[in-house]
């Protein structure tokens, strides 16, 4: 039987490092997986790097006034808390756990193994 567990990857030393260029959205690597990290109202969020509709790079998009991430290709909007498509197209953007720790910023990626 396969078990799912989170593997935590350090993606930055601090939130300041992530957003040093002034961007509100950046793309990082969690192991070999590209992840999009955004900051809205001082809260960090992590989601898939590509839009589930047409593969647009989410880090090239923007945040709307209420904090939804907007795909740069077709302007599909996704709730950063749960990945739900709020512009009505029915897609879902994968979201990831993210934590700030004393040692840095970490993203949790599901991994499956025997157990």
Secondary structure, DSSP 8 states (H G I E B T S, - for coil): -EEEEEEEEEEES-HHHHTTTS-SEEEEEETTEEEEEEEETTEEEEEESB-TTT--BGGGSEE-TTS-EE-TTT--EE-TTT-BB-SSS--B--EEEEEEETTEEEEEEEEEEE-
